[in-house]
């Protein structure tokens, strides 16, 4: 056997040539039709793989600097002060899926019984000032006014103060996978930025005062319900108050704040979404399945029809994409519907080209009989495509 030092470039080249000959002899030579079929199957497999990959939900990154946990009864009892907190949402409007923001206004209030001890005089005199709307955006345009300006003590001994708020809020966890039939949850998150949980605990107002007005103006959606809960917001940072954090929590990089969350759930109207988005898609796609009705001898018209449908689908898809964020990392329900329509139209296009070539190669005196046979074959083939399309749409609806 030759040593490695005696092997030159010519020997390596000859080895590769021999290997190529063995590979060519091991597999039969594919015809052009088989090569095209293999290429189409490879494209379909790639599209299916992309759909299944995008259908997987992204795992949440839990390595951030903050998270939430339920407040325990012991933490509520041991807090220096307890606020009974509630909210009434007067209006929610101007939801923008692209920026994941919405406009909201209403009233948030706190009630307490024993005197509030705060680190500054302003918060001690007006405790409602400690309420911070955590997911508010555009703070320069956000309205937060005390009402009344001085705390009010009612007949049952509770001291009361509220804030009137109005502004835009961020709904970062919106899930649009079932667009255009999605359900969305719009949150308003309130937190105390002057008190840790050891100093102040939130208790939800269970008197029935919290709620949402029915006069909301969220176009295209139906109101489901509103839920309210208290919890604690744990930051893996003390915001610079390291010595105080060690004293309160035994860790220099821990800060725990009382938190209140109001969530309003909506569902997009089925009728309006169907009329605006699905009806045009269905009509345009149905046009492609009318191809067998065109005489097989009019090859140019038959080929142009499914090609035009594909172009129209592209424009329709671009239209509804304007309603969605440009950086979605997953496919929506409507995206998958369009992919199914693209594949079915492409199948009709391929069937049409196949039969157009078939009639063009037939003898002149047999073209009438060939045209009748082609129409029957195309009708059967298109019926199979329609069945496959309906099956895929139902599967997508169930699994999305």
Buried (B, 14 or more C-beta within 10 A) or exposed (E): EEEEEEEEEEEEEEEEEEEEEEEEEEEEEEEEEEEEEEEEEEEEEEBEEEBEEBBEEEEEEEEEEEEEEEBEEEBBEEBEBBBBBBBBBBBBEEBEBEEBBBBBBBBBBBBBEEEBEBEEEEBBBBBBBBBBBBBBBEEEEBEBEBEEEEBEEEEEEEBBBBBBBBBBBBBEEBEBBBBBBBEBBBBBBBBBEBBBBBBBBBBBBEEEEBBBEEEBEBEEBEBEEBEBBBBBBBBEBBEEBBEBBBEBBEEBBBBBBBBBBBBBBBBBBEEEBEEBBBEBBEEBBEBBBEBBEBBBBEBEEBBBBBBBBBEBBEEBBEEBBEBBBEEBEBBBBBBBBBBBBBBBBBBBBBBBBBBBEBBEEBEEEEBEEBBEBBBEBBEEBBEEBBEBBEEBBEEBEEEB
